[in-house]
């Protein structure tokens, strides 16, 4: 949290800005030095303002606020590195929202693993009219996520992410399973 920082000097001390008649007045200088101590953190934040909007540099609490501001898909439990990555990718993810790539990237940022996505759609080109349509006639989306130690909360989180990032008309199912462990010799 930003606030008073002991010993933080002001980048613009008020005492130096006072009229000449107060330059040698000890009481006036001590009075404004107290104001400098209160105002210094504010000036420090303003001097460093661009860094607050860079998710790689901003303080963690500000990055959490920034996540809500840019609409990043976070729930407040992710580690700091994934939080920063989600905030940095938010604008891109809004551009590709509703696509397979956007859904996969949203899930990867939230869980740290690639999901398995199958869908009913398709695309084709034909020189003749009335050709067969690609894909299945009934839309569907299946998302499977393999995690080392899945919990019921993971399936709930995946359901929320898929509901938010899928195409609006697409019915979906989600499944969270444990990754297969290879036996060690």
MDTraj code that builds the backbone (N, CA, C; nanometers):
import mdtraj as md
import numpy as np

residues = "UNK UNK UNK UNK UNK UNK UNK UNK UNK UNK UNK UNK UNK UNK UNK UNK UNK UNK UNK UNK UNK UNK UNK UNK UNK UNK UNK UNK UNK UNK UNK UNK UNK UNK UNK UNK UNK UNK UNK UNK UNK UNK UNK UNK UNK UNK UNK UNK UNK UNK UNK UNK UNK UNK UNK UNK UNK UNK UNK UNK UNK UNK UNK UNK UNK UNK UNK UNK UNK UNK UNK UNK UNK UNK UNK UNK UNK UNK UNK UNK UNK UNK UNK UNK UNK UNK UNK UNK UNK UNK UNK UNK UNK UNK UNK UNK UNK UNK UNK UNK UNK UNK UNK UNK UNK UNK UNK UNK UNK UNK UNK UNK UNK UNK UNK UNK UNK UNK UNK UNK UNK UNK UNK UNK UNK UNK UNK UNK UNK UNK UNK UNK UNK UNK UNK UNK UNK UNK UNK UNK UNK UNK UNK UNK UNK UNK UNK UNK UNK UNK UNK UNK UNK UNK UNK UNK UNK UNK UNK UNK UNK UNK UNK UNK UNK UNK UNK UNK UNK UNK UNK UNK UNK UNK UNK UNK UNK UNK UNK UNK UNK UNK UNK UNK UNK".split()
xyz = np.array([
    [0.0835, -0.1183, 0.0000],
    [0.0000, 0.0000, 0.0000],
    [0.0877, 0.1243, 0.0000],
    [0.0479, 0.2211, -0.0757],
    [0.1197, 0.3471, -0.0772],
    [0.0841, 0.4264, 0.0480],
    [0.1798, 0.5027, 0.0999],
    [0.1536, 0.5825, 0.2196],
    [0.2796, 0.6539, 0.2618],
    [0.2832, 0.6953, 0.3855],
    [0.3971, 0.7684, 0.4385],
    [0.5202, 0.6780, 0.4421],
    [0.6309, 0.7316, 0.3949],
    [0.7569, 0.6587, 0.3936],
    [0.8573, 0.7410, 0.4721],
    [0.9053, 0.6855, 0.5833],
    [1.0000, 0.7590, 0.6671],
    [1.1273, 0.7904, 0.5892],
    [1.1700, 0.9162, 0.5968],
    [1.2946, 0.9581, 0.5341],
    [1.2863, 0.9826, 0.3846],
    [1.1680, 0.9701, 0.3248],
    [1.1545, 0.9939, 0.1812],
    [1.1586, 1.1432, 0.1551],
    [1.2553, 1.1852, 0.0776],
    [1.2665, 1.3270, 0.0445],
    [1.1729, 1.3645, -0.0685],
    [1.1330, 1.4885, -0.0699],
    [1.0435, 1.5387, -0.1732],
    [1.1223, 1.5744, -0.2982],
    [1.0657, 1.5446, -0.4137],
    [1.1308, 1.5822, -0.5388],
    [1.1124, 1.7311, -0.5688],
    [1.0211, 1.7952, -0.4976],
    [0.9969, 1.9389, -0.5136],
    [0.9737, 1.9993, -0.3751],
    [1.0821, 2.0238, -0.2950],
    [1.0637, 2.0764, -0.1599],
    [0.9967, 2.2134, -0.1605],
    [0.8976, 2.2281, -0.0742],
    [0.8207, 2.3523, -0.0688],
    [0.9059, 2.4677, -0.0169],
    [0.9972, 2.4381, 0.0770],
    [1.0814, 2.5435, 0.1349],
    [1.1594, 2.6202, 0.0294],
    [1.2029, 2.5544, -0.0745],
    [1.2787, 2.6213, -0.1814],
    [1.1886, 2.7079, -0.2690],
    [1.0582, 2.6871, -0.2623],
    [0.9648, 2.7629, -0.3455],
    [0.9052, 2.8829, -0.2725],
    [0.9332, 2.8948, -0.1441],
    [0.8777, 3.0070, -0.0671],
    [0.9422, 3.1392, -0.1094],
    [0.8725, 3.2486, -0.0894],
    [0.9314, 3.3795, -0.1191],
    [1.0589, 3.4008, -0.0357],
    [1.1452, 3.4892, -0.0823],
    [1.2755, 3.5123, -0.0197],
    [1.2644, 3.5520, 0.1267],
    [1.1578, 3.6205, 0.1658],
    [1.1418, 3.6649, 0.3031],
    [1.1333, 3.5461, 0.3997],
    [1.0890, 3.4285, 0.3519],
    [1.0773, 3.3099, 0.4364],
    [1.1968, 3.2150, 0.4224],
    [1.2917, 3.2453, 0.3343],
    [1.4050, 3.1563, 0.3097],
    [1.4898, 3.1358, 0.4347],
    [1.5045, 3.2397, 0.5161],
    [1.5851, 3.2279, 0.6376],
    [1.5001, 3.2114, 0.7636],
    [1.3701, 3.2025, 0.7510],
    [1.2805, 3.1880, 0.8659],
    [1.2752, 3.0403, 0.9054],
    [1.3335, 3.0092, 1.0230],
    [1.3432, 2.8704, 1.0693],
    [1.2054, 2.8082, 1.0899],
    [1.1105, 2.8810, 1.1476],
    [0.9764, 2.8283, 1.1727],
    [0.9058, 2.7943, 1.0411],
    [0.9139, 2.8825, 0.9436],
    [0.8484, 2.8589, 0.8141],
    [0.9101, 2.7368, 0.7450],
    [1.0424, 2.7259, 0.7504],
    [1.1097, 2.6137, 0.6855],
    [1.0748, 2.4806, 0.7526],
    [1.0679, 2.4775, 0.8856],
    [1.0309, 2.3548, 0.9559],
    [0.8849, 2.3186, 0.9301],
    [0.7973, 2.4201, 0.9217],
    [0.6553, 2.3962, 0.8950],
    [0.6365, 2.3311, 0.7581],
    [0.6984, 2.3881, 0.6552],
    [0.6808, 2.3323, 0.5200],
    [0.7569, 2.2005, 0.5041],
    [0.8612, 2.1771, 0.5855],
    [0.9305, 2.0480, 0.5814],
    [0.8352, 1.9373, 0.6268],
    [0.7480, 1.9694, 0.7233],
    [0.6454, 1.8732, 0.7656],
    [0.5471, 1.8442, 0.6541],
    [0.5123, 1.9459, 0.5778],
    [0.4237, 1.9250, 0.4624],
    [0.4937, 1.8430, 0.3551],
    [0.6232, 1.8666, 0.3364],
    [0.7001, 1.7884, 0.2391],
    [0.6949, 1.6396, 0.2719],
    [0.7023, 1.6077, 0.4020],
    [0.7002, 1.4678, 0.4429],
    [0.5665, 1.4033, 0.4093],
    [0.4580, 1.4792, 0.4164],
    [0.3258, 1.4269, 0.3848],
    [0.3049, 1.4169, 0.2334],
    [0.3553, 1.5139, 0.1609],
    [0.3328, 1.5200, 0.0158],
    [0.4324, 1.4349, -0.0633],
    [0.5493, 1.4032, -0.0061],
    [0.6538, 1.3296, -0.0786],
    [0.6049, 1.1973, -0.1381],
    [0.5283, 1.1131, -0.0643],
    [0.4811, 0.9888, -0.1275],
    [0.3899, 1.0131, -0.2476],
    [0.3096, 1.1180, -0.2413],
    [0.2208, 1.1501, -0.3537],
    [0.3031, 1.1910, -0.4752],
    [0.4021, 1.2775, -0.4523],
    [0.4884, 1.3192, -0.5629],
    [0.5682, 1.2015, -0.6181],
    [0.6089, 1.1110, -0.5296],
    [0.6829, 0.9931, -0.5730],
    [0.5967, 0.9059, -0.6644],
    [0.4712, 0.8857, -0.6282],
    [0.3801, 0.8071, -0.7122],
    [0.3602, 0.8762, -0.8468],
    [0.3403, 1.0080, -0.8455],
    [0.3201, 1.0801, -0.9709],
    [0.4451, 1.0773, -1.0587],
    [0.5636, 1.0852, -0.9955],
    [0.6879, 1.0778, -1.0724],
    [0.7044, 0.9405, -1.1373],
    [0.6531, 0.8380, -1.0747],
    [0.6690, 0.7001, -1.1236],
    [0.5398, 0.6458, -1.1861],
    [0.4464, 0.7304, -1.2202],
    [0.3145, 0.6861, -1.2650],
    [0.3177, 0.5880, -1.3826],
    [0.4009, 0.6085, -1.4844],
    [0.4007, 0.5089, -1.5934],
    [0.4340, 0.3672, -1.5460],
    [0.5176, 0.3543, -1.4447],
    [0.5525, 0.2209, -1.3931],
    [0.4336, 0.1540, -1.3261],
    [0.3390, 0.2306, -1.2737],
    [0.2221, 0.1721, -1.2096],
    [0.1305, 0.1050, -1.3111],
    [0.1364, 0.1452, -1.4359],
    [0.0498, 0.0872, -1.5382],
    [0.1203, -0.0193, -1.6202],
    [0.2424, -0.0530, -1.5838],
    [0.3163, -0.1631, -1.6454],
    [0.3049, -0.2818, -1.5509],
    [0.2339, -0.3884, -1.5900],
    [0.2129, -0.4987, -1.4963],
    [0.3422, -0.5662, -1.4513],
    [0.4495, -0.5516, -1.5256],
    [0.5763, -0.6122, -1.4851],
    [0.6435, -0.5325, -1.3735],
    [0.6096, -0.4045, -1.3587],
    [0.6764, -0.3180, -1.2619],
    [0.5882, -0.2738, -1.1464],
    [0.4593, -0.2747, -1.1647],
    [0.3674, -0.2209, -1.0641],
    [0.3699, -0.3048, -0.9365],
    [0.3424, -0.2423, -0.8218],
    [0.3285, -0.3203, -0.6977],
    [0.2152, -0.4219, -0.7118],
    [0.2247, -0.5321, -0.6401],
    [0.1285, -0.6415, -0.6552],
    [-0.0142, -0.5967, -0.6245],
    [-0.0342, -0.5184, -0.5179],
    [-0.1708, -0.4763, -0.4857],
    [-0.2282, -0.3880, -0.5956],
    [-0.1455, -0.3051, -0.6558],
    [-0.1931, -0.2206, -0.7656],
    [-0.2190, -0.3057, -0.8901],
    [-0.1376, -0.4092, -0.9106],
    [-0.1579, -0.4983, -1.0250],
    [-0.2907, -0.5716, -1.0117],
    [-0.3281, -0.6099, -0.8896],
    [-0.4593, -0.6744, -0.8680],
    [-0.5729, -0.5773, -0.9033],
    [-0.5581, -0.4515, -0.8637],
    [-0.6588, -0.3511, -0.8991],
    [-0.6607, -0.3312, -1.0496],
    [-0.5433, -0.3264, -1.1107],
    [-0.5314, -0.3077, -1.2551],
    [-0.5966, -0.4242, -1.3303],
    [-0.5898, -0.5448, -1.2738],
    [-0.6536, -0.6619, -1.3361],
    [-0.8036, -0.6399, -1.3500],
    [-0.8661, -0.5857, -1.2492],
    [-1.0082, -0.5554, -1.2581],
    [-1.0369, -0.4423, -1.3540],
    [-0.9447, -0.3489, -1.3600],
    [-0.9627, -0.2319, -1.4454],
    [-0.9581, -0.2680, -1.5931],
    [-0.8691, -0.3619, -1.6315],
    [-0.8558, -0.4002, -1.7722],
    [-0.9374, -0.5241, -1.8064],
    [-1.0082, -0.5808, -1.7071],
    [-1.0935, -0.6962, -1.7326],
    [-1.0169, -0.8259, -1.7486],
    [-0.9043, -0.8405, -1.6794],
    [-0.8285, -0.9656, -1.6855],
    [-0.9045, -1.0739, -1.6111],
    [-0.8977, -1.1950, -1.6615],
    [-0.9672, -1.3080, -1.5999],
    [-0.8841, -1.3617, -1.4837],
    [-0.8983, -1.2998, -1.3667],
    [-0.8270, -1.3441, -1.2476],
    [-0.9277, -1.3646, -1.1350],
    [-0.8889, -1.4469, -1.0369],
    [-0.9784, -1.4691, -0.9231],
    [-0.9143, -1.4322, -0.7900],
    [-0.7917, -1.3808, -0.7925],
    [-0.7264, -1.3369, -0.6702],
    [-0.6444, -1.4435, -0.6012],
    [-0.6446, -1.5658, -0.6537],
    [-0.5674, -1.6736, -0.5916],
    [-0.4442, -1.7124, -0.6719],
    [-0.4293, -1.6596, -0.7917],
    [-0.3173, -1.6982, -0.8764],
    [-0.1854, -1.6403, -0.8249],
    [-0.0750, -1.7075, -0.8540],
    [0.0555, -1.6544, -0.8128],
    [0.0861, -1.5233, -0.8844],
    [0.1802, -1.4503, -0.8299],
    [0.2115, -1.3173, -0.8819],
    [0.2514, -1.3193, -1.0294],
    [0.3314, -1.4166, -1.0724],
    [0.3757, -1.4195, -1.2119],
    [0.2589, -1.4402, -1.3081],
    [0.1627, -1.5270, -1.2710],
    [0.0457, -1.5470, -1.3569],
    [-0.0474, -1.4271, -1.3543],
    [-0.0578, -1.3579, -1.2400],
    [-0.1371, -1.2355, -1.2313],
    [-0.0813, -1.1304, -1.3267],
    [0.0488, -1.1097, -1.3222],
    [0.1124, -1.0099, -1.4096],
    [0.0962, -1.0466, -1.5569],
    [0.1083, -1.1753, -1.5898],
    [0.0911, -1.2200, -1.7284],
    [-0.0530, -1.1992, -1.7751],
    [-0.1502, -1.2258, -1.6885],
    [-0.2910, -1.2077, -1.7255],
    [-0.3236, -1.0605, -1.7501],
    [-0.2697, -0.9719, -1.6677],
    [-0.2937, -0.8283, -1.6869],
    [-0.2270, -0.7812, -1.8160],
    [-0.1047, -0.8283, -1.8412],
    [-0.0341, -0.7873, -1.9629],
    [-0.1057, -0.8367, -2.0892],
    [-0.1700, -0.9534, -2.0819],
    [-0.2356, -1.0114, -2.1993],
    [-0.3823, -0.9725, -2.2130],
    [-0.4369, -0.8952, -2.1219],
    [-0.5812, -0.8668, -2.1199],
    [-0.6309, -0.8035, -2.2498],
    [-0.5619, -0.7032, -2.3007],
    [-0.6089, -0.6364, -2.4233],
    [-0.6090, -0.7337, -2.5409],
    [-0.5026, -0.8131, -2.5523],
    [-0.4957, -0.9132, -2.6599],
    [-0.6097, -1.0142, -2.6455],
    [-0.6345, -1.0614, -2.5232],
    [-0.7397, -1.1609, -2.5025],
    [-0.8780, -1.1063, -2.5318],
    [-0.8990, -0.9786, -2.5116],
    [-1.0284, -0.9190, -2.5481],
    [-1.0451, -0.9173, -2.7004],
    [-0.9353, -0.9014, -2.7735],
    [-0.9427, -0.9025, -2.9198],
    [-0.9764, -1.0407, -2.9745],
    [-0.9261, -1.1467, -2.9102],
    [-0.9478, -1.2821, -2.9614],
    [-1.0538, -1.3572, -2.8810],
    [-1.1305, -1.2869, -2.8009],
    [-1.2356, -1.3498, -2.7197],
    [-1.3366, -1.4187, -2.8109],
    [-1.3789, -1.5375, -2.7720],
    [-1.4761, -1.6124, -2.8511],
    [-1.4121, -1.7013, -2.9560],
    [-1.2794, -1.7006, -2.9663],
    [-1.2099, -1.7885, -3.0600],
    [-1.1419, -1.9008, -2.9830],
    [-1.1064, -2.0048, -3.0542],
    [-1.0371, -2.1177, -2.9915],
    [-0.9042, -2.0714, -2.9316],
    [-0.8313, -1.9895, -3.0052],
    [-0.7021, -1.9396, -2.9575],
    [-0.7203, -1.8549, -2.8318],
    [-0.8218, -1.7684, -2.8306],
    [-0.8469, -1.6845, -2.7136],
    [-0.8848, -1.7664, -2.5913],
    [-0.9671, -1.8694, -2.6116],
    [-1.0063, -1.9568, -2.5013],
    [-0.8860, -2.0331, -2.4471],
    [-0.8044, -2.0872, -2.5360],
    [-0.6863, -2.1634, -2.4936],
    [-0.5889, -2.0746, -2.4170],
    [-0.5673, -1.9538, -2.4641],
    [-0.4732, -1.8628, -2.3971],
    [-0.5270, -1.8186, -2.2609],
    [-0.6561, -1.7942, -2.2506],
    [-0.7168, -1.7564, -2.1224],
    [-0.6989, -1.8673, -2.0194],
    [-0.7231, -1.9907, -2.0612],
    [-0.7088, -2.1045, -1.9690],
    [-0.5620, -2.1270, -1.9335],
    [-0.4721, -2.1133, -2.0301],
    [-0.3297, -2.1313, -2.0030],
    [-0.2792, -2.0286, -1.9028],
    [-0.3238, -1.9041, -1.9165],
    [-0.2824, -1.8010, -1.8219],
    [-0.3381, -1.8257, -1.6823],
    [-0.4581, -1.8804, -1.6736],
    [-0.5201, -1.9037, -1.5427],
    [-0.4618, -2.0258, -1.4713],
    [-0.4308, -2.1320, -1.5469],
    [-0.3888, -2.2572, -1.4835],
    [-0.2423, -2.2928, -1.5084],
    [-0.1809, -2.2320, -1.6071],
    [-0.0410, -2.2622, -1.6361],
    [-0.0194, -2.3854, -1.7221],
    [-0.1253, -2.4461, -1.7736],
    [-0.1133, -2.5621, -1.8624],
    [-0.2037, -2.5425, -1.9842],
    [-0.1686, -2.6108, -2.0939],
    [-0.2478, -2.6018, -2.2165],
    [-0.3723, -2.6900, -2.2054],
    [-0.4891, -2.6392, -2.2411],
    [-0.6107, -2.7215, -2.2382],
    [-0.6261, -2.8007, -2.3682],
    [-0.7074, -2.9049, -2.3628],
    [-0.7469, -2.9781, -2.4832],
    [-0.8857, -2.9282, -2.5203],
    [-0.8987, -2.8728, -2.6401],
    [-1.0258, -2.8133, -2.6827],
    [-1.0730, -2.8831, -2.8088],
    [-1.1978, -2.9297, -2.8079],
    [-1.2585, -2.9819, -2.9306],
    [-1.3887, -2.9058, -2.9516],
    [-1.4156, -2.8773, -3.0786],
    [-1.5344, -2.7993, -3.1113],
    [-1.5992, -2.8551, -3.2368],
    [-1.7201, -2.8144, -3.2614],
    [-1.7968, -2.8701, -3.3719],
    [-1.7810, -2.7926, -3.5018],
    [-1.7221, -2.6768, -3.4996],
    [-1.7168, -2.5918, -3.6183],
    [-1.6182, -2.6395, -3.7223],
    [-1.6198, -2.5754, -3.8354],
    [-1.5290, -2.6080, -3.9440],
    [-1.5354, -2.5002, -4.0495],
    [-1.4394, -2.5037, -4.1404],
    [-1.4364, -2.4092, -4.2516],
    [-1.3913, -2.4840, -4.3756],
    [-1.4508, -2.4509, -4.4886],
    [-1.4158, -2.5170, -4.6150],
    [-1.4422, -2.4215, -4.7297],
    [-1.3839, -2.4545, -4.8430],
    [-1.4038, -2.3753, -4.9626],
    [-1.4437, -2.4688, -5.0739],
    [-1.5344, -2.4231, -5.1596],
    [-1.5790, -2.5060, -5.2702],
    [-1.6061, -2.4167, -5.3899],
    [-1.5677, -2.4638, -5.5064],
    [-1.5945, -2.3891, -5.6298],
    [-1.7381, -2.4098, -5.6753],
    [-1.8046, -2.5108, -5.6212],
    [-1.9421, -2.5406, -5.6603],
    [-2.0384, -2.5025, -5.5494],
    [-2.1535, -2.4503, -5.5854],
    [-2.2529, -2.4177, -5.4823],
    [-2.3169, -2.5439, -5.4255],
    [-2.3784, -2.5286, -5.3125],
    [-2.4534, -2.6353, -5.2454],
    [-2.3660, -2.7543, -5.2068],
    [-2.2417, -2.7278, -5.1744],
    [-2.1528, -2.8345, -5.1267],
    [-2.1837, -2.8668, -4.9820],
    [-2.1218, -2.9704, -4.9296],
    [-2.1481, -3.0077, -4.7897],
    [-2.0904, -2.9049, -4.6934],
    [-2.1608, -2.8854, -4.5841],
    [-2.1129, -2.7946, -4.4808],
    [-2.0113, -2.8657, -4.3927],
    [-1.9057, -2.7981, -4.3548],
    [-1.8071, -2.8615, -4.2669],
    [-1.8554, -2.8612, -4.1218],
    [-1.7970, -2.9463, -4.0407],
    [-1.8305, -2.9474, -3.8983],
    [-1.9581, -3.0246, -3.8706],
    [-2.0003, -3.0216, -3.7460],
    [-2.1225, -3.0901, -3.7035],
    [-2.2403, -2.9938, -3.7080],
    [-2.3609, -3.0466, -3.7345],
    [-2.4770, -2.9567, -3.7388],
    [-2.5140, -2.8996, -3.6018],
    [-2.4848, -2.9723, -3.4931],
    [-2.5151, -2.9235, -3.3588],
    [-2.3868, -2.8674, -3.2974],
    [-2.3891, -2.7408, -3.2559],
    [-2.2676, -2.6821, -3.1984],
    [-2.2346, -2.7419, -3.0615],
    [-2.1075, -2.7599, -3.0367],
    [-2.0634, -2.8052, -2.9048],
    [-1.9169, -2.7663, -2.8847],
    [-1.8804, -2.7539, -2.7600],
    [-1.7435, -2.7197, -2.7212],
    [-1.7081, -2.8057, -2.6004],
    [-1.5944, -2.8764, -2.6106],
    [-1.5479, -2.9593, -2.4982],
    [-1.4078, -2.9116, -2.4600],
    [-1.3906, -2.8845, -2.3314],
    [-1.2605, -2.8402, -2.2807],
    [-1.2165, -2.9378, -2.1722],
    [-1.0989, -2.9956, -2.1919],
    [-1.0410, -3.0871, -2.0937],
    [-0.9106, -3.0265, -2.0453],
    [-0.8913, -3.0297, -1.9155],
    [-0.7708, -2.9729, -1.8550],
    [-0.7072, -3.0800, -1.7677],
    [-0.5796, -3.1055, -1.7918],
    [-0.5066, -3.2053, -1.7133],
    [-0.4124, -3.1335, -1.6177],
    [-0.4398, -3.1509, -1.4871],
    [-0.3617, -3.0858, -1.3818],
    [-0.2932, -3.1906, -1.2942],
    [-0.1782, -3.1564, -1.2349],
    [-0.1096, -3.2517, -1.1477],
    [-0.1941, -3.2920, -1.0261],
    [-0.2556, -3.1973, -0.9595],
    [-0.3392, -3.2249, -0.8420],
    [-0.4698, -3.1472, -0.8532],
    [-0.5663, -3.1977, -0.9316],
    [-0.6912, -3.1229, -0.9493],
    [-0.7768, -3.1231, -0.8230],
    [-0.8528, -3.0150, -0.8077],
    [-0.9473, -3.0023, -0.6972],
    [-1.0834, -2.9635, -0.7552],
    [-1.1911, -2.9782, -0.6778],
    [-1.3230, -2.9332, -0.7266],
    [-1.3232, -2.7837, -0.7612],
    [-1.2418, -2.7051, -0.6915],
    [-1.2350, -2.5614, -0.7209],
    [-1.1788, -2.5369, -0.8602],
    [-1.0894, -2.6228, -0.9070],
    [-1.0327, -2.6076, -1.0409],
    [-1.1407, -2.6241, -1.1480],
    [-1.2286, -2.7229, -1.1294],
    [-1.3364, -2.7422, -1.2270],
    [-1.4328, -2.6237, -1.2260],
    [-1.4619, -2.5716, -1.1083],
    [-1.5487, -2.4540, -1.0984],
    [-1.4840, -2.3334, -1.1688],
    [-1.3555, -2.3118, -1.1438],
    [-1.2825, -2.2004, -1.2073],
    [-1.2796, -2.2180, -1.3584],
    [-1.2562, -2.3403, -1.4061],
    [-1.2548, -2.3661, -1.5503],
    [-1.3922, -2.3396, -1.6111],
    [-1.4980, -2.3804, -1.5423],
    [-1.6338, -2.3556, -1.5915],
    [-1.6594, -2.2060, -1.6074],
    [-1.6173, -2.1276, -1.5100],
    [-1.6363, -1.9821, -1.5168],
    [-1.5576, -1.9225, -1.6326],
    [-1.4336, -1.9664, -1.6504],
    [-1.3509, -1.9135, -1.7597],
    [-1.4091, -1.9483, -1.8959],
    [-1.4500, -2.0731, -1.9138],
    [-1.5048, -2.1145, -2.0431],
    [-1.6352, -2.0411, -2.0710],
    [-1.7194, -2.0267, -1.9710],
    [-1.8461, -1.9544, -1.9906],
    [-1.8223, -1.8104, -2.0340],
    [-1.7157, -1.7490, -1.9825],
    [-1.6879, -1.6090, -2.0161],
    [-1.6176, -1.5934, -2.1506],
    [-1.5336, -1.6896, -2.1895],
    [-1.4494, -1.6710, -2.3079],
    [-1.4966, -1.7473, -2.4314],
    [-1.5988, -1.8285, -2.4222],
    [-1.6477, -1.9065, -2.5361],
    [-1.7328, -1.8183, -2.6274],
    [-1.7614, -1.8651, -2.7479],
    [-1.8607, -1.7950, -2.8293],
    [-1.9960, -1.7997, -2.7584],
    [-2.0708, -1.6947, -2.7650],
    [-2.1937, -1.6807, -2.6866],
    [-2.2982, -1.7875, -2.7170],
    [-2.3038, -1.8362, -2.8406],
    [-2.4075, -1.9322, -2.8790],
    [-2.3683, -2.0777, -2.8527],
    [-2.2466, -2.1017, -2.8080],
    [-2.1919, -2.2370, -2.8033],
    [-2.2154, -2.3059, -2.6689],
    [-2.2909, -2.4179, -2.6682],
    [-2.3006, -2.4963, -2.5457],
    [-2.1658, -2.5642, -2.5193],
    [-2.1359, -2.5897, -2.3927],
    [-2.0027, -2.6406, -2.3609],
    [-2.0056, -2.7402, -2.2469],
    [-1.9004, -2.8201, -2.2384],
    [-1.8753, -2.9076, -2.1253],
    [-1.7286, -2.8927, -2.0871],
    [-1.7014, -2.9055, -1.9582],
    [-1.5629, -2.8974, -1.9110],
    [-1.5313, -3.0213, -1.8288],
    [-1.4028, -3.0558, -1.8273],
    [-1.3586, -3.1711, -1.7504],
    [-1.2169, -3.1445, -1.7022],
    [-1.1944, -3.1654, -1.5738],
    [-1.0613, -3.1512, -1.5161],
    [-1.0181, -3.2894, -1.4680],
    [-0.9034, -3.3348, -1.5170],
    [-0.8522, -3.4655, -1.4779],
    [-0.7085, -3.4520, -1.4295],
    [-0.6613, -3.5576, -1.3665],
    [-0.5227, -3.5603, -1.3191],
    [-0.4322, -3.6015, -1.4346],
    [-0.3142, -3.5433, -1.4393],
    [-0.2178, -3.5822, -1.5409],
    [-0.1683, -3.7222, -1.5105],
    [-0.1407, -3.7957, -1.6153],
    [-0.0892, -3.9310, -1.5963],
    [0.0561, -3.9223, -1.5555],
    [0.0868, -3.9901, -1.4500],
    [0.2244, -3.9922, -1.4017],
    [0.2928, -4.1175, -1.4535],
    [0.4130, -4.0993, -1.5046],
    [0.4884, -4.2145, -1.5527],
    [0.5556, -4.2811, -1.4334],
    [0.5539, -4.4127, -1.4291],
    [0.6193, -4.4806, -1.3157],
    [0.7695, -4.4581, -1.3192],
    [0.8259, -4.4331, -1.2027],
    [0.9695, -4.4091, -1.1941],
    [1.0414, -4.5387, -1.1631],
    [1.1569, -4.5548, -1.2221],
    [1.2340, -4.6778, -1.2039],
    [1.3445, -4.6578, -1.1047],
])
top = md.Topology()
chain = top.add_chain()
for i, resn in enumerate(residues, 1):
    res = top.add_residue(resn, chain, resSeq=i)
    for name in ("N", "CA", "C"):
        top.add_atom(name, md.element.get_by_symbol(name[0]), res)
traj = md.Trajectory(xyz[None], top)
